[in-house]
Amino acid sequence: MKNAEKMIAHLEQGDMEKASSLYESVLASSDAEEQFMLGEQLLQLGFLDEARQLFMVLLQSFPGEGELSLLLAETLVEMDREEEAMVILEEIDDTDPFYARSLLVLADIYQMQGLYEVSEQKLLKAQRVEPDEPIIHLALGELYLEEGKFLEAVRQYETLAESNETEIAGILIYKRLAEAYSAGGAFEESLPFYKKALESKVDVDTLFMYGFTAFQAGQYKLAAMKLTEATELDPDYHSIYLHLARAYEMEDEIEPALEAARSGIARDAYQKELYLLAGKLALKSGLEEEGESHLRESLALDPEYIEAAFALNALLMKKEQYAGVLEIVSLFRESGSAEPLLLWDAARAAERLEDYEEAGELYEQLFPILKENTEFLSEYGYFLLEEGRRDEALDVFEILLKEEPQSEEWIDLVDRLKMDVY
């Protein structure tokens, strides 16, 4: 057994002292083949500085050797020493068999730096050198996908698919095709490719994206089916349940939707959107107590979660628990995040509690903001009438009449107020 093989064995056993001693022996030896083999293995195992030293020693013996330069550069990239790597890569001659691969590594560095145009130039140059090399098509597809150039990405992935390439470097080509179509908004077009990707390899991420994309395409039954398969493959994949519940809800299957939301909550107690959906679904099922509990949990997770506040306020208004509405709105007002529609909830609640002064102040505050909302104007106008503020009410109803000039209700009301017979 050679020293390199012994060193790897000691590394695997955790005997670092013997491994270090054997490494020094290989580094000082004249056996280039053994040094090269050990350098590659150490690079794969993550012993980067040791691999770097071996490649540098080899380059002293074989200056200008493209493969050695490439391996040294790849090692330096792994060590976050990209600038040094780029200098070495740029020195590889365009006649070298490893020239195209050096361009790939350079392109990857430029892509990491956000220099997409330079990266693309390197990849296109590599493609001119080796036009049929699948890894170059893949690299271009990955670059275009990251840039948001989805049509260009699709073309690269389709070239690979037409060449019967299904997986390269652990990347499923049909899955990437589906993702590129989906990212570009072509949801329908992406679905057949998700199906083909699953024929090659079944994994929970692909199932999830298949189901999620089907939902975006409006194919809710297919979405529910694939998302259910994903939960069966990995019940702890928390992101699935929200979308599964929504898919069932869109099919008006409220009971399975609520069950999916409950299952998600059981596995992830910190997803506010899931609590909100569970609360709404419970209310649709007539389970007010459960619905209120979920909505309060959602708001507890995010005290400024406006959607949860609206849903909970609507329930509390229905139950005539107006003080509860004011309590919720007060939390938002204290943090300075109370939206106009939330303040409108407070105005309604204050009016129901006969706190007309508070209600009036809120309505007046909201009027400049919501004066184009006909429902608000109607409520405000009638509130003013009840308070005996007829002139102000007339102004409000005249605005309403301009918005809805054919409304008999507003025509009659304005006429009577003008004639002072209301």
KELODREN-663194 format. One record per atom (N, C-alpha, C, CB): residue in three letters; z, x, y. Coordinates in pm, whole numbers, plus 50000, padded with zeros to 5 digits. Atoms other than C-alpha are relative to their C-alpha. Glycine has a CB too. Example, Ala and Ser with C-alpha at 12.3 -4.5 7.8 and 13.67 -1.06 7.14 Angstrom:
BEGIN
ALA500005008949881ALA507805123049550ALA500005009050120ALA501254990150003SER499944991849881SER507145136749894SER500734992350109SER498585004150046
//
This chain:
BEGIN
MET500005008549880MET500005000050000MET500005008850125MET501244990450001LYS500104992149878LYS498995013750339LYS501174996950093LYS498664997350070ASN498905001749905ASN501475018050624ASN499884987050079ASN500065011950095ALA500205012449924ALA499914988950814ALA500484988049919ALA498524998350038GLU499595011250087GLU500454965450520GLU501535000049983GLU499305000949862LYS498544999150013LYS504024978350477LYS500684995050127LYS500435014649970MET499405004149873MET504724972850846MET500014984850011MET499235006150117ILE500085014749991ILE503534936550834ILE501024993749906ILE498574995149965ALA499035005350096ALA505684930750525ALA501415001050056ALA499925007649867HIS498664998449941HIS508774944750702HIS500194990550119HIS500215014750045LEU499915009549888LEU507984923551009LEU500344986049947LEU498674999650080GLU499775013350058GLU507874892450791GLU501424998849944GLU498974997149890GLN498635000050052GLN511244902550642GLN501045001350111GLN500175011349898GLY499084998549888GLY512724908050986GLY500605013750013GLY501074990249988ASP499494986349994ASP513314945250932ASP499255007550110ASP499865007349862MET500724994749885MET512294956451279MET500055015350007MET500574994250127GLU499864985449992GLU513564992351246GLU498955006949914GLU501415004449957LYS501004994150089LYS511365000650946LYS498584996850049LYS500194995049856ALA501325003949950ALA508464981151095ALA499605008950118ALA500004985250043SER500274991749884SER508745001451418SER499625014249959SER501205000350092SER500284986550049SER508765034251228SER498605000849940SER501055004249897LEU501335000250062LEU505685024751029LEU498914998150106LEU499914988749895TYR500965002049891TYR503935013351347TYR499685013450066TYR500554989950104GLU500214987049938GLU504435047651503GLU499145008949912GLU501335006950029SER500804991950093SER502945063451190SER498534996150008SER500514998349856VAL501405004749991VAL499815041751211VAL499415004050134VAL499924984649982LEU500494996649866LEU499495047951587LEU499615014650009LEU501064996850104ALA500254985549994ALA499595085551532ALA498985004749897ALA501295007649980SER500924996050108SER497255085151231SER498585000950051SER500084990149883SER501434999149966SER493525091951231SER499194989649925SER499475014049971ASP500675010450078ASP492725061751014ASP499634988350092ASP500914995149882ALA500445010249904ALA490715040251259ALA499944986149938ALA498655003750058GLU500115013150066GLU490135012851005GLU501374993349989GLU499375001449861GLU498655005450012GLU493865008850945GLU500544995950138GLU500955010349933GLN499555003349864GLN494575009451320GLN499364986950049GLN499665011550097PHE500715012149958PHE491944982951381PHE500574987649931PHE498495001349970MET499475011350077MET493244960451104MET501404996150048MET500045003449850LEU498655002749954LEU496844963751224LEU499984994050141LEU500855012849997GLY500115005449864GLY495844957551585GLY499664985249999GLY498955007650080GLU500375014150010GLU494154924751493GLU501164991449951GLU498804998349906GLN498895007850056GLN497134913251288GLN501154998650101GLN500515006549871LEU498925000649901LEU499644922251557LEU499644990750115LEU500305014250054LEU500455009249896LEU497574903451815LEU500224985549955LEU498505002350034GLN499825013550053GLN497634872451594GLN501484996349990GLN499344998749863LEU498565002650016LEU501394876051539LEU500744999950133LEU500615010449908GLY499365000549869GLY502104879551911GLY500685012950042GLY500994989250002PHE499454987049960PHE503124916451918PHE498965006750090PHE500365009149873LEU501124997149912LEU500934921352219LEU499975014550048LEU500044990850118ASP500034986349947ASP502004954752361ASP499655009949892ASP501365003650062GLU500324991250112GLU501814971052019GLU498514999449968GLU500844996249876ALA501435001450023ALA498314956751966ALA499215007050110ALA499614985149992ARG500684993749887ARG497284968352314ARG499925015249983ARG500734996750131GLN499994985450016GLN498335004252240GLN499025004549892GLN501415004849966LEU500924996450107LEU496365004751916LEU498554999250046LEU500214990949879PHE501395001549954PHE493184991952081PHE499655010850102PHE499794986050062MET500264989449902MET493535017352362MET499785013449931MET501165001150100VAL500194987750077VAL493895045752111VAL498625000049935VAL501105001549892LEU501305001150065LEU490825033251926LEU498865002050099LEU499864986349931LEU501044998549898LEU488815031352248LEU499845014550046LEU500304991150119GLN500114985849968GLN489585067852313GLN499105007049899GLN501385006750002SER500854994250106SER487895075651982SER498614994050001SER500644997849863PHE501295007050001PHE485115049952024PHE499744993650137PHE499964989149888PRO500185005449864PRO484465046352398PRO498764991050008PRO499885011550101GLY501125009149981GLY482265017252499GLY499764990649885GLY498775007650025GLU500145009150115GLU482724999152166GLU500374985950044GLU500885004749881GLY499835013449945GLY482274962652263GLY501104991949935GLY498734992649989GLU498995008050070GLU484474947051996GLU501405004550036GLU499805000749849LEU498694994849963LEU487394969952080LEU500364996050144LEU500035015449984SER499775003949861SER487014963352452SER500364985150009SER498765002950087LEU499755014450000LEU486924926152382LEU501404996949949LEU498974992849915LEU498675002350055LEU490064927052168LEU501095004550097LEU500165007249865LEU499034995349901LEU491894947552430LEU500114990050115LEU499615014050053ALA499995009849890ALA490864922852700ALA500714987149959ALA498564996850044GLU499345012150047GLU491964893052491GLU501515002049992GLU499454995849862THR498574996950005THR495324910252437THR500604999850140THR500235013849934LEU499504999749862LEU495734916052810LEU500084985850058LEU499085008750087VAL499935013949953VAL494934879452881VAL501254993349946VAL498734992149955GLU498795005650060GLU497694869552640GLU501265005250068GLU500055003249850MET498864993849930MET500004892852835MET500034996150148MET499935015449986ASP500105004349860ASP499054875253163ASP499565011350092ASP501334994450047ARG500544988949920ARG497244906353282ARG498494998050013ARG500345014049936GLU501415004049997GLU493964888853358GLU499145009550081GLU499884986150058GLU500824991349916GLU492804912253634GLU499565012549923GLU500785004050127GLU500354988350081GLU492924942353399GLU498974996149894GLU501265005949932ALA500935004750103ALA491154922053132ALA498604998350057ALA500484986749939MET501315002449939MET488354912553371MET499255013150025MET500164992350130VAL500634987049977VAL487684948853461VAL499375005249871VAL501035010350055ILE500494995350130ILE487294957653092ILE498804991849954ILE501124999449894LEU501075008850045LEU485104927553017LEU498715002350078LEU500424985550012GLU501184997849917GLU482764934253308GLU499275012949962GLU500415000350147GLU500624987250038GLU482094969053164GLU499244999149868GLU501075010749989ILE500735001450127ILE480724955452835ILE498524997950030ILE500564988149914ASP501445000049970ASP476964961852835ASP499324987449947ASP499345012349939ASP500675012350041ASP474564932252813ASP499175001749874ASP499114995150111THR500684997750128THR472954948452508THR500985000349884THR499215013150004ASP498974999450104ASP476234949052318ASP500034986849922ASP501405003050062PRO499935012250080PRO476514924252026PRO501134990650042PRO500165003649854PHE498855008149960PHE479824912152175PHE499924995950148PHE501305007749975TYR500165003349858TYR478414906552523TYR500224985050026TYR498605004250049ALA499865014549980ALA478154868552488ALA501454995849987ALA499134992349899ARG498595003650019ARG481714866652360ARG500835004750120ARG500555006249869SER499264995249882SER482914887652654SER499814990350117SER499525014250041LEU500245009949894LEU481274862252887LEU500864987549979LEU498514996250004LEU499145011550031LEU483194834652709LEU501425002450048LEU499994997149849VAL498634996949959VAL486504852152771VAL500095000350153VAL500465013649940LEU500024999849854LEU485574858453135LEU499974985750056LEU498785007950052ALA500095014049955ALA484624821753175ALA501354993149985ALA498924992549919ASP498685006350022ASP487984811553030ASP500995004450108ASP500545003649859ILE499104995049894ILE489814833653281ILE499704993150132ILE499865015450015TYR500395006549874TYR487844819553574TYR500384985249999TYR498485001550025GLN499625014350010GLN488464784153447GLN501494998350023GLN499604994249863MET498545000549980MET492214790953433MET500365001850147MET500705010649915GLN499764997649858GLN491994802753794GLN499444988950088GLN499405013350041GLY500575011049924GLY490224770753896GLY498655003150062GLY500954995950106LEU501314996249947LEU486964788953972LEU498924994849905LEU499885015750017TYR500855006650098TYR484824763953786TYR498535004250010TYR500114985050016GLU501414996349984GLU481444773753931GLU499735013749938GLU499615000150148VAL500174986650058VAL481904810353834VAL500104999249848VAL501055009950057SER499855001950144SER483114799753490SER498724994449939SER501184990849970GLU501245006150050GLU480034777853445GLU498865010349997GLU499594988050089GLN501064989849996GLN477744806653549GLN500115009549881GLN500055007950131LYS499794990850113LYS479294829453285LYS499604993349869LYS501485004549993LEU500315007150124LEU478944802853015LEU498494997849985LEU500744986649995LEU501455002150006LEU475324795053103LEU499285013149969LEU499484994150132LYS500574986950032LYS474564832353092LYS500195003149851LYS500645011250087ALA499744997950143ALA476214834252749ALA499074991449915ALA501474996849967GLN500885009150075GLN474114804352637GLN498565005349998GLN500054985950062ARG501334994050000ARG470924822352742ARG499905011449899ARG499645005150139VAL499974989050098VAL471994851752524VAL500014994549858VAL501245009150023GLU499885006150134GLU472944829952225GLU499894984950013GLU501365004149932PRO500215014249971PRO471414795352280PRO500504990549891PRO498554997650022ASP499605008950109ASP472444781651941ASP501465001749958ASP499115002349880GLU498614997550037GLU476054793351938GLU500884987950032GLU500545012650073PRO499215012249978PRO478294762551890PRO501195001850095PRO500494994749869ILE498794998249920ILE481354777652056ILE499685000050150ILE500705013249961ILE500395000149858ILE479404781452382ILE499794985750047ILE498725008450023HIS500155014349966HIS478394744752380HIS501374993550016HIS499174992649890LEU498645005649992LEU482034736252313LEU500685004250130LEU500845004549879ALA499364995049877ALA483254758252599ALA499444993050123ALA499815015250012LEU500605007149887LEU480784741952839LEU500484985550004LEU498475000449991GLY499505013750005GLY481834707452721GLY501434999050051GLY499934994649857GLU498605000049957GLU485504716052775GLU500115002350152GLU500795010949925LEU499994997449856LEU484784729953122LEU499584987550078LEU499075011750034TYR500495011849930TYR482764699453228TYR500994988449991TYR498654995749943LEU499015010750016LEU485394675853089LEU501175002050096LEU500514999649854GLU498904996949908GLU488114693453289GLU499594997850145GLU500485014449980GLU500505001649863GLU485944692553602GLU499764985450037GLU498725007850017GLY500355013949973GLY485274655353564GLY498514997650000GLY500584995850131LYS501455001750013LYS481564660753500LYS499714994449860LYS499235013750023PHE499955005950133PHE481594636353214PHE498624999149933PHE500604986350007LEU501335000850059LEU477834632053165LEU499585013549944LEU498984995150105GLU500334986650048GLU477344669653137GLU500825003649876GLU500255010450112ALA499164997450117ALA480274671652894ALA499434992849878ALA501454995550026VAL500575007850111VAL478744644052680VAL498795007149941VAL499604985850048ARG501224993250049ARG475464663252658ARG500345012049911ARG499155004750118GLN499614988450081GLN477204694452527GLN500584995749866GLN501015008650076TYR499405004750125TYR479254675452271TYR498964993449909TYR501144990250029GLU501055006450080GLU476214655252160GLU499125010449931GLU499144990850088THR500774989150061THR474314687552098THR500705005049875THR499805011650100LEU499234995650116LEU477114698251866LEU499974989649888LEU501455002950040ALA500005010850101ALA477254664451691ALA498664999249929ALA500334986550066GLU501345000550059GLU473474664851637GLU499765011849906GLU498954999950109SER500104988350089SER473914699051471SER500994999049885SER500245013050079ASN499025002650107ASN476464683551233ASN501275008250013ASN499385002849866GLU498724993349974GLU479334702451394GLU501044989150023GLU499915009850124THR498985010549987THR482404680451345THR501335005350053THR500224993249866GLU498734994249953GLU485264704451423GLU499815014850027GLU501134997849896ILE500074985949963ILE485414737751604ILE501335003950064ILE498805002850097ALA498724994949946ALA488604757451671ALA501054989050008ALA499795006150139GLY499005010850004GLY490654726951575GLY499684988250089GLY501325005450038ILE500405010949910ILE488784704351820ILE498994991049929ILE499405005650133LEU500905009650063LEU487184672751678LEU498904996250100LEU500784987349953ILE501125002149907ILE483734669551834ILE499824985350032ILE498705005749941TYR500175014349973TYR483464631851793TYR501134994750089TYR499944992049868LYS498875004249915LYS486894627851949LYS499745004150145LYS501335006349949ARG500304995649865ARG485824648552248ARG498894991550062ARG499605014950000LEU501065008749951LEU482654627852279LEU500584986850048LEU498944997649892ALA499375012749963ALA484754596352282ALA500805001550128ALA500924995149887GLU499174997849880GLU487134611052542GLU499135001650124GLU500895012349981ALA500894997949885ALA484244621652766ALA499404986850047ALA498895009949964TYR500525013249964TYR482664587052754TYR501094991550066TYR499444992849876SER498905008349949SER486024570152810SER500435004550139SER501195000549905ALA499574994749870ALA487004593053098ALA499004996350110ALA500165015249994GLY501025004049903GLY483714583853267GLY499894985050018GLY498695005449959GLY499995014549986GLY484524546853234GLY499104992749903GLY499624996450137ALA500895006350099ALA482074540552948ALA500824996949874ALA498775009449966PHE499055002850108PHE484734524952726PHE499304994949874PHE501034989950047GLU500735005550115GLU482374505252502GLU499285011149924GLU498994989350046GLU500774989350063GLU480224535852438GLU500895009749924GLU499205007450105SER499124990150063SER483244556852343SER500534995449865SER501165003050092LEU499345005250120LEU484504533852065LEU499385004749869LEU499994985050004PRO500584995350127PRO481974543251792PRO500355014649969PRO498494998550003PHE499694985950022PHE482824579951843PHE501465001949958PHE499705008250126TYR498624999650052TYR486554573551801TYR500014996549853TYR500914990450079LYS500085004050140LYS485664556251477LYS499515011649913LYS499064987949985LYS500524988650075LYS483614586351362LYS501025011349992LYS498705005150064ALA498974989650000ALA486404610051463ALA501054997149893ALA500685001150140LEU499005003850100LEU488814590651241LEU499455001249858LEU500494985750024GLU500604998050132GLU486354592850953GLU500095014549959GLU498534995450000SER499864985750028SER486604630650983SER501455003849975SER499435008350116LYS498584996450010LYS490354632351032LYS500844989150065LYS500275013750068VAL499125010449947VAL493024605851075VAL501235006550061VAL500424989949889ASP498794995249936ASP495674614951330ASP500454989850103ASP499775013850066VAL499415010449916VAL497974594651550VAL499465000350143VAL501515001550002ASP500534999249863ASP496594607551881ASP498654993050011ASP499875014750044THR501315006349997THR493064596451795THR500124985049984THR499105005849890LEU499775014450016LEU494284562651674LEU500514993850129LEU501004997449888PHE499455005149874PHE496274558151994PHE498904998750106PHE501125009050052MET501055000349899MET493324567152217MET498924989749965MET499375013950015TYR500955010250043TYR491014544952010TYR500514986250043TYR499785000549845GLY499415012949964GLY493374515652058GLY500084998050151GLY501384998749941PHE499875001049854PHE493994522952426PHE498644997750065PHE500655012850058THR501355001849944THR490264525952498THR499454986249967THR499055011049947ALA500425013650036ALA489574493752308ALA500644989850095ALA500384996749853PHE499335008849904PHE492134477052536PHE499265000350133PHE501485004350019GLN500714998749873GLN490334490652843GLN498624993349994GLN499855014750037ALA501315006550017ALA487074477152699ALA500124984949984ALA499285005949880GLY499795014450015GLY488644442752668GLY499974995249857GLY498984992650078GLN500005003650142GLN488614443652287GLN501465000349950GLN499075009749916TYR498564999950020TYR492244433752250TYR500404999349852TYR500634988550075LYS499695000650143LYS492194425251878LYS499845013649935LYS499114989749930LEU500224986450052LEU490694459051795LEU501105009350049LEU498605005350042ALA498934991749943ALA493244475352027ALA501294998149922ALA500224996650149ALA498765002950073ALA496144458051852ALA499945005749859ALA500264984949994MET500154995050137MET494764467551511MET500205015149994MET498624996349945LYS499924985450004LYS494374504651590LYS501375005150045LYS498925006050087LEU498674995949954LEU497644507251780LEU501054997249892LEU500374992850131THR499095002950112THR499434490751486THR499875010949893THR499694985949939GLU500204989150097GLU497864516551253GLU500685012750048GLU498495002549978ALA499354988049945ALA499154543551486ALA501514999449981ALA499675001550149THR498555001250020THR502714530051466THR500375002049854THR500514986350049GLU499734998150143GLU502474529551088GLU499915014649961GLU499014991849915LEU500134985850028LEU501374565851090LEU501165008050059LEU498675005350055ASP498884993149934ASP504084576651334ASP500804989850081ASP499495011650092PRO499225010349930PRO506684550051423PRO500725005150124PRO501014994249906ASP499274994549887ASP508304573751674ASP499085004550114ASP500855011649955TYR500954997149893TYR505184577651888TYR500224989450109TYR498495000049948HIS499475010149908HIS506824560052183HIS498954993650090HIS501055006250086SER500985005149904SER503764555952405SER499214988149946SER499045011050040ILE500855010250061ILE502104532052161ILE500474986050033ILE499965001849849TYR499485013650005TYR504414502152187TYR499694991950126TYR501495000549980LEU500315007249877LEU503814493152551LEU498584994449995LEU500175009250122HIS501405004350005HIS500064491552499HIS499774990049887HIS499075012149984LEU500115009650110LEU500434473752166LEU500504986250044LEU500805004849877ALA499465012849950ALA502594446952328ALA499034993650098ALA501385002150067ARG500965005449903ARG500074443052610ARG498764994549931ARG499615010750102ALA501195004750072ALA497194439752363ALA500284986449936ALA499595010249890TYR499635013150059TYR498994411652178TYR500134989450110TYR501345001249922GLU499835009649892GLU499874395352509GLU498654994950050GLU500785006350116MET501325004149953MET496224395052617MET499334990449903MET499125012350021GLU500525009450100GLU495434376552294GLU500884987649991GLU499905006849862ASP499075011249995ASP498214351952383ASP500844999049873ASP499244987050022GLU499124999350118GLU500174363052075GLU501355005250049GLU499395009349886ILE498784996049930ILE503514363252251ILE501085005049904ILE500554988350081GLU498944995950093GLU505794366051948GLU499795014349949GLU500064990449881PRO500184985950039PRO504204397951804PRO500055009650118PRO498675001749928ALA499924991449881ALA503924411452159ALA501455003450030ALA499354993150123LEU498584997749973LEU507664407052211LEU500625008849893LEU500754986750009GLU499464991750109GLU508404422151872GLU499595014650018GLU499514994749863ALA500464986349974ALA506294452651960ALA500815006350113ALA498495000250035ALA499204994949888ALA508174456352289ALA501425003349954ALA500044989850115ARG498654997350053ARG511514453652109ARG500025012749916ARG500514988149916SER500074988050084SER510434480151858SER499915012650086SER498794999349904GLY500124988649910GLY509454503052143GLY501315003450067GLY498954997350105ILE498694997949935ILE512794498352318ILE500985006449903ILE500564986750052ALA499104994450101ALA514604506351993ALA499775014949981ALA499824992849867ARG500344985850019ARG512834540051986ARG500015007950130ARG498655001249935ASP499984993249869ASP512784547752358ASP500724990950100ASP498545003350049ALA499165008549914ALA515594533252567ALA499865003550148ALA501465001249959TYR500114995449861TYR514334549452889TYR498624997350060TYR500315014850008GLN501345003249950GLN510894533952944GLN500084986950078GLN498964998949884LYS499775011749916LYS511264510153237LYS498904989549986LYS500135004150146GLU501115009450013GLU507784494953193GLU500134991549875GLU498675007549997LEU499855007350125LEU508614484852838LEU501074989150014LEU500375009549884TYR498965010149974TYR511804467052948TYR499434988650086TYR501225006550070LEU500585010449914LEU509864448853220LEU499114990749920LEU499205006450115LEU500895008350081LEU507214437052976LEU500794991749901LEU498985008749927ALA499165007450095ALA509844427452718ALA500694988350070ALA501045009349936GLY499355010749925GLY511634407352986GLY499054988550027GLY500555005350131LYS500985010549971LYS508504388453085LYS499604992449874LYS498755006050066LEU500385006450127LEU507574381852722LEU501124991149948LEU499655010649896ALA498865008250043ALA511064369452642ALA500064987050080ALA501335007850016LEU500005012049917LEU510854345452935LEU498884990449959LEU499865003850149LYS501095008450048LYS507484332852811LYS500384993049870LYS498735008349979SER499555005850126SER509184326352477SER501194990750018SER500355011049902GLY498865008849973GLY511934306552647GLY501355006649978GLY499924987949915LEU498754992750025LEU514544333552584LEU500505005850132LEU499785011349893GLU499624995849864GLU516004334852934GLU501075010850001GLU500484988050079GLU498914990350002GLU519144354152846GLU499485013949964GLU501114995649902GLU500584987250040GLU517214381352665GLU499085005350110GLU499234998649867GLY500914995949894GLY514584381752939GLY500745006150118GLY499184988250047GLU499234994849887GLU517174386453212GLU500615013649967GLU501104990250040SER499404987450042SER518854414053013SER498995011550009SER500554998849857HIS501034989649996HIS515614433552976HIS499625003550145HIS498754995449923LEU500384997549861LEU514734429453343LEU501085008050073LEU499764986750074ARG498904992449938ARG518164441953450ARG500025014449949ARG501364993249972GLU500064986450054GLU517814471953218GLU498885007950068GLU499774999749847SER501134993549933SER514444479753374SER500405004550140SER498794990550006LEU499584996949863LEU515954478553723LEU501115010650001LEU500494987450071ALA498954990050009ALA518934499153610ALA499415014049981ALA500964996749884LEU500664987150021LEU516574526753494LEU499365005350128LEU498944998849891ASP500604996149873ASP514834526653831ASP500404989650105ASP498425001249989PRO499505009849901PRO516794509154110PRO498984996450108PRO501235005450066GLU501035003249901GLU513634509554325GLU498724994849931GLU499675012450086TYR501145005250074TYR511364494154060TYR499694985950050TYR500285000049845ILE500265012249927ILE509844467154275ILE499514988749910ILE498985002650108GLU500515010450088GLU508024448653996GLU501124993349922GLU498975005849904ALA498865005750073ALA511244444253801ALA500834991250093ALA500885011249941ALA499245007949903ALA512974431654116ALA499344986450024ALA500145007550134PHE500725012649979PHE510274405454176PHE500194990649880PHE498495002850022ALA499895008450120ALA510434393253815ALA501424994549986ALA499635008149874LEU498625004550012LEU514224391653815LEU500344989950109LEU500965012050008ASN499775009649891ASN514314374154153ASN499414986449968ASN499415005350131ALA500645012650035ALA511884347854030ALA500854992349899ALA498595002549942LEU499135006450099LEU514174340953734LEU501274994750065LEU500355009849887LEU498755004149936LEU517304339753948LEU499784988350095LEU500615011850077MET500335011549915MET515624316154196MET499874987449915MET498695002550079LYS500155011450090LYS514704293553907LYS501364995049952LYS499125003849880LYS498665003650048LYS518324294253786LYS500954996650115LYS500585011649917GLU499245003249879GLU519484287754145GLU501175009650021GLU500504985849993GLN498994989649979GLN521464320254143GLN499575008350122GLN500155009249872TYR500554994249878TYR520584327954503TYR500775012450046TYR499994989750109ALA499204988349961ALA523454352054564ALA499535012449925ALA501504997549973GLY500534988850079GLY522044373654285GLY498745005750060GLY499724995649857VAL501224995449934VAL518704375254464VAL500345008650121VAL499124987950043LEU499604992549881LEU520384386354786LEU500615013549964LEU500984991950084GLU499384987450045GLU522334412654596GLU498945010249962GLU500944997449880ILE501074990850040ILE519174427554446ILE499245005050123ILE499024993049902VAL500774996149881VAL517304427354777VAL500825009550088VAL499584987650081SER499164991549916SER520274443254953SER499955014649955SER501454995149999LEU500104986350052LEU519984473754724LEU498755006950054LEU500005000049846PHE501254994449948PHE516394478754836PHE500095002150151PHE498824990749967ARG499884998749854ARG517274472955201ARG500865012150035ARG500614987250062GLU499144988549974GLU520024499155184GLU499255013249983GLU501224999749906SER500764987750024SER517574524855048SER498775001050088SER499595000949853GLY501155000049910GLY514944515255305GLY498684997749929GLY499935012750074SER501235001850078SER512444505355035SER499674985349976SER500125007149867ALA500255014450018ALA512454467455074ALA498634996350054ALA501104991650069GLU501335004349959GLU508884454755083GLU500084985950061GLU499015000249880PRO499985013349938PRO507974423655286PRO500174988549902PRO498734998050077LEU499895011050096LEU507574401654979LEU501414999149942LEU498985001849887LEU498625000150048LEU511044412154865LEU500924993850105LEU500465014349965LEU499225006149891LEU512494402955203LEU499744985050006LEU499655006650135TRP500315014350006TRP510734369555167TRP500874993249895TRP498514997849970ASP499065005350102ASP512734364254847ASP501384997950062ASP500095009749878ALA498675000949938ALA515874371155050ALA500074988450098ALA500355013150071ALA500045011149904ALA514824346455320ALA500124986749927ALA498695000450084ARG499945012350077ARG514284319255062ARG501414997749944ARG498985000349885ALA498675001250059ALA517604326654892ALA501044996550106ALA500395013149928ALA499065002949892ALA519504326755222ALA499874985550046ALA499775009550118GLU500225013949960GLU517914293455314GLU500644990449899GLU498494997150013ARG499425008750103ARG518984278254980ARG501535000150007ARG499545004549860LEU498544999049987LEU522514290755043LEU500504994750134LEU500455014549983GLU499715005949869GLU522374274055386GLU500505010250101GLU501014989149984ASP499724989649901ASP522774307155563ASP498765000850090ASP500325014049931TYR501225001749924TYR520194296255815TYR499795011050104TYR500014986650068GLU500134989049902GLU520934323756065GLU499345012149934GLU501385003950058GLU500584988650074GLU520184351055806GLU498554997049962GLU500845003249873ALA501355003850039ALA517144332055678ALA499065000750120ALA499984985949938GLY500844999949880GLY515814327656033GLY499665014050045GLY500684992550111GLU500254986149960GLU516194364456113GLU498975006649910GLU501305008049998LEU500944994150096LEU514334373955797LEU498604994350020LEU500464997549857TYR501315006149977TYR511524349055858TYR499355005750127TYR500144984750012GLU500534994749874GLU511124361556216GLU499535014549982GLU501074999250112GLN500364986050026GLN511054397556095GLN498695000949922GLN501135007049924LEU501164999850087LEU508384389155839LEU498744994150062LEU500304992749874PHE501135007349945PHE506184367256058PHE498845009150046PHE500464991850117PRO501134991549957PRO504144395756221PRO499295006649881PRO500485010850097ILE500554992950116ILE503614411155875ILE499234990449909ILE501125006849922LEU500575009450096LEU502814379955671LEU499294988150066LEU501084994849909LYS500585011449928LYS501124358455934LYS498634995849946LYS499895003250146GLU501255004050063GLU497924357855727GLU500234994349860GLU499045011849992ASN499655005750130ASN499764345655415ASN500314985150021ASN501225007549935THR499855014349972THR499334307855416THR501254994049935THR498774992549952GLU498795005250065GLU502164301655169GLU501235003450084GLU500155005849856PHE498884996249914PHE504554321355389PHE500034991550126PHE499915014850036LEU500075007849876LEU503364303255702LEU500494985749977LEU498564999950056SER499565013650032SER503914269655534SER501524999349990SER499364995349869GLU498535000050017GLU507484278355432GLU500695002550134GLU500435010849898TYR499384996849871TYR508274293455771TYR499904988150096TYR499335012450062GLY500185011549912GLY506824263655956GLY500984988949969GLY498594994849990TYR499075010750038TYR508874238455761TYR501465004150025TYR499814996249852PHE498664995149969PHE511974260355801PHE500304997850149PHE500155015049964LEU499825001949856LEU511484259556179LEU500184985350035LEU498805005750076LEU499845014449976LEU511084221756169LEU501414995549963LEU498974991949919GLU498665003850044GLU514314217955973GLU501065005050099GLU500295005749860GLU499064994349903GLU516024239656234GLU499834993750140GLU499805015350009GLY500235006649871GLY514674217556514GLY499235008250100GLY501304996350061ARG500754991149910ARG512504245156657ARG498524995749995ARG500165015249958ARG501285006750016ARG509474222356696ARG498845007850066ARG500094986150059ASP501074992849932ASP507474242956947ASP499555012149919ASP500455004350142GLU500324988350083GLU507694273856729GLU499294995749873GLU501285007949967ALA500645005250121ALA506814253056424ALA498564996350029ALA500784987749945LEU501375003749963LEU503754239456605LEU499115012350007LEU499994992550135ASP500804987649993ASP502574274956676ASP499615004849860ASP500795011050074VAL500264995450137VAL502894283656308VAL498984991149931VAL501315000349919PHE500935009250067PHE501104252356186PHE498605000550061PHE500544985850006GLU501324998549939GLU498294257856436GLU499275012249943GLU500125001350154ILE500594988250067ILE497744292156281ILE499504996049861ILE501045011649989LEU500395004850132LEU497694275355942LEU498734991650006LEU501134991849938LEU501165008649986LEU495154250056064LEU498735008250023LEU500214990150116LYS501154991149982LYS492854278256176LYS499585006249867LYS500335011050102GLU500294994150131GLU493144293255829GLU499394989749906GLU501275005849939GLU500465010850089GLU492564259655655GLU499634987850086GLU501104996349894PRO500355010549904PRO490714237655908PRO499724986349936PRO498785004350079GLN500285012850066GLN489934210455648GLN501264993749941GLN498965001849892SER498775005150063SER493574205855539SER500524987750075SER501085011149995GLU499505012349938GLU494614170155609GLU501485001150032GLU499774988049908GLU498564998349976GLU498274180355580GLU500245006850134GLU500655008249886TRP499754992649876TRP498024205555866TRP499434992350121TRP499365014149992ILE500575008049890ILE495764183156079ILE500994989350043ILE498654993549957ASP499065010949970ASP498234154356053ASP501285005350064ASP500334992249873LEU498744994349952LEU501264176456109LEU499865005150144LEU500475011549908VAL500224994949865VAL499824193656417VAL499864988550099VAL498745009050004ASP500185011549911ASP498744160256566ASP501344993450031ASP499054989749936ARG498715006749979ARG502204145056517ARG500945008450085ARG500664996849866LEU499144991349919LEU503954175456660LEU499565000050145LEU500005014349945LYS500525000349864LYS501694174856965LYS500354986750070LYS498485002250000MET499645013149943MET502434137757010MET501494997549998MET499304989049924ASP498525000750005ASP506124144956950ASP500484987849922ASP500594999550141VAL499585011450083VAL506344119056674VAL500445004649862VAL498874989849987TYR499584995250134TYR507404141556387TYR501484997349982TYR499695015349980
//
